[in-house]
Amino acid sequence: MASIDHIEKLDALDKLSVVTYRTGITLFGIALIVFSFAIADDIGFILIKNDYLMELALALFAVSSAMSAANLHVYDKKVRLIITWSAWIGVVLLITIDSEILAWLPIGFLCACFSGIALKESFCFKVIGLKAIPFLLCISILMLAIEVWLIAIICLFLSGVIFIFLAIQKWKMPLHFDIGNKANYQI
């Protein structure tokens, strides 16, 4: 866990990686909210009548996951490997699976990645709701798989709100908070 008392000297690449990571978190929160609206629109729960809402949500999922996974700052390489590979598997499946019936599968891998990110952030920073993220995302994926739409929509939307709140808090923090002590990273 990073110490906020340690101030690491950051080079341009460090700053870029933190900004990209935080942007990924922000986009993932937006993706969850857009996805919940897209599902609600598809089932006729609300009428947005935007044919591209689902495609936008899926594109945001892919981009946000790639951004955060590629720039994850976790000391333990095994934990980092699990979180990042969940994202990469999810992105590949999202690109290759063309079946609406299995759409929950790549989203599940991406949600596993961001569940790990939420837990990581909850250990480092006290942001309300982060420890509930793995539970909410797990329930939402299960509900998507068995087509219980209303519960999935609620869990996805709540997760999106929590991630947006996390993003707001993260953008207020100095960049060095995300890096911690470079000497502690396992390679």
C-alpha positions in Angstrom: 0.0 0.0 0.0 1.3 3.4 -0.9 2.2 5.9 1.7 0.8 9.4 1.1 3.7 10.8 3.2 6.2 9.6 0.6 6.6 12.1 -2.2 8.2 10.4 -5.2 9.8 12.5 -7.9 7.7 11.9 -11.0 9.0 12.1 -14.6 6.8 12.9 -17.6 6.1 9.2 -18.2 5.0 8.7 -14.6 2.7 11.7 -14.8 1.2 10.5 -18.1 0.6 7.0 -16.7 -1.3 8.5 -13.6 -3.4 10.8 -15.8 -4.2 7.9 -18.2 -5.1 5.6 -15.2 -7.4 8.2 -13.7 -9.0 8.9 -17.1 -9.7 5.2 -17.4 -11.4 5.2 -14.0 -13.5 8.2 -15.0 -14.5 6.6 -18.4 -15.4 3.3 -16.7 -17.8 5.1 -14.3 -19.3 6.9 -17.3 -19.5 3.5 -19.2 -21.4 1.9 -16.4 -24.0 4.6 -16.3 -24.3 4.7 -20.1 -24.5 0.9 -20.2 -27.3 0.9 -17.6 -29.3 3.4 -19.7 -28.6 1.4 -22.8 -30.0 -1.8 -21.2 -33.0 0.2 -19.8 -33.6 1.6 -23.3 -33.3 -1.9 -25.0 -35.9 -3.4 -22.6 -38.2 -0.5 -23.0 -37.9 0.6 -19.4 -37.0 4.1 -20.5 -37.2 5.6 -24.0 -34.1 7.2 -25.2 -34.3 5.9 -28.7 -30.6 6.1 -29.4 -29.4 3.2 -31.5 -25.8 3.8 -30.7 -26.0 4.0 -26.9 -25.0 0.3 -26.4 -22.1 0.7 -28.8 -20.9 3.8 -27.0 -21.0 1.9 -23.7 -19.0 -1.0 -25.0 -16.4 1.3 -26.6 -16.1 3.1 -23.3 -15.7 -0.2 -21.5 -12.9 -1.2 -23.8 -11.0 2.1 -23.8 -11.3 2.7 -20.1 -10.1 -0.9 -19.3 -7.1 -0.6 -21.6 -6.2 2.8 -20.1 -6.4 1.7 -16.5 -4.9 -1.8 -16.9 -1.9 -0.5 -18.9 -1.1 2.1 -16.2 -2.0 0.2 -13.0 0.3 1.0 -10.0 0.3 -2.0 -7.7 3.4 -3.1 -5.8 2.6 -6.8 -5.9 3.2 -8.3 -9.4 0.8 -11.2 -8.8 -2.1 -8.9 -7.9 -1.1 -6.6 -10.8 -1.1 -9.5 -13.2 -4.6 -10.7 -12.2 -6.1 -7.3 -12.5 -4.5 -6.4 -15.8 -5.1 -9.8 -17.5 -8.7 -9.6 -16.5 -8.9 -6.4 -18.5 -7.0 -7.7 -21.5 -9.1 -10.9 -21.7 -12.3 -8.8 -21.4 -11.2 -6.5 -24.2 -10.3 -9.3 -26.5 -13.6 -11.1 -25.8 -15.5 -7.8 -26.3 -13.9 -7.4 -29.7 -14.4 -11.1 -30.8 -17.7 -12.2 -29.3 -20.6 -11.2 -31.6 -23.4 -12.8 -29.6 -25.8 -10.8 -27.6 -26.4 -13.8 -25.4 -22.8 -13.9 -24.3 -22.3 -10.1 -24.0 -22.1 -10.5 -20.2 -18.9 -12.5 -20.4 -16.4 -9.8 -21.6 -18.1 -7.3 -19.4 -17.6 -9.7 -16.5 -13.8 -9.8 -17.1 -13.7 -6.0 -17.3 -15.7 -5.7 -14.1 -13.3 -8.1 -12.4 -10.5 -5.8 -13.4 -12.3 -2.8 -12.0 -13.3 -4.7 -8.9 -9.6 -5.2 -8.2 -9.0 -1.5 -8.9 -11.8 -0.5 -6.5 -10.3 -2.8 -3.8 -6.8 -1.4 -4.4 -8.1 2.1 -4.1 -10.1 1.3 -1.0 -6.9 0.1 0.7 -5.0 3.2 -0.3 -7.7 5.9 0.0 -10.9 6.3 2.0 -13.5 6.7 -0.7 -17.1 5.9 0.3 -18.6 2.8 -1.5 -15.5 1.3 -3.0 -15.6 -1.9 -0.9 -19.2 -2.5 -2.3 -18.0 -2.3 -5.9 -16.9 -6.0 -6.3 -20.3 -7.1 -4.8 -22.3 -4.8 -7.0 -20.4 -5.7 -10.2 -20.6 -9.4 -9.5 -24.4 -9.2 -8.9 -24.8 -7.1 -12.1 -22.9 -9.6 -14.2 -24.9 -12.5 -12.8 -28.1 -10.6 -13.4 -27.0 -9.9 -17.0 -26.3 -13.6 -17.5 -29.7 -14.7 -16.3 -31.4 -11.7 -17.8 -32.8 -10.1 -14.7 -32.6 -6.6 -16.1 -33.8 -4.4 -13.4 -31.4 -5.6 -10.7 -28.5 -5.4 -13.3 -29.5 -1.9 -14.2 -29.6 -0.8 -10.5 -26.2 -2.4 -9.7 -24.5 -1.0 -12.8 -25.8 2.5 -12.2 -24.8 2.5 -8.5 -21.4 1.2 -9.4 -21.1 3.9 -12.0 -22.0 6.6 -9.5 -19.4 5.2 -7.0 -16.7 5.2 -9.7 -17.5 8.8 -10.8 -17.2 9.8 -7.1 -13.9 7.9 -6.9 -12.7 9.7 -10.1 -13.6 13.1 -8.6 -11.7 12.3 -5.5 -8.7 11.0 -7.5 -8.5 14.1 -9.6 -8.3 16.2 -6.5 -5.2 14.2 -5.3 -1.6 15.0 -6.2 -0.3 12.7 -8.9 2.4 11.1 -6.7 -0.3 9.5 -4.5 -0.9 7.0 -7.3 2.7 6.0 -7.8 3.8 5.6 -4.1 7.4 4.5 -3.6 8.9 3.3 -6.9 11.4 1.2 -4.9 8.6 -1.0 -3.6 7.3 -2.3 -7.0 8.0 -6.0 -7.8 9.1 -6.3 -11.4 
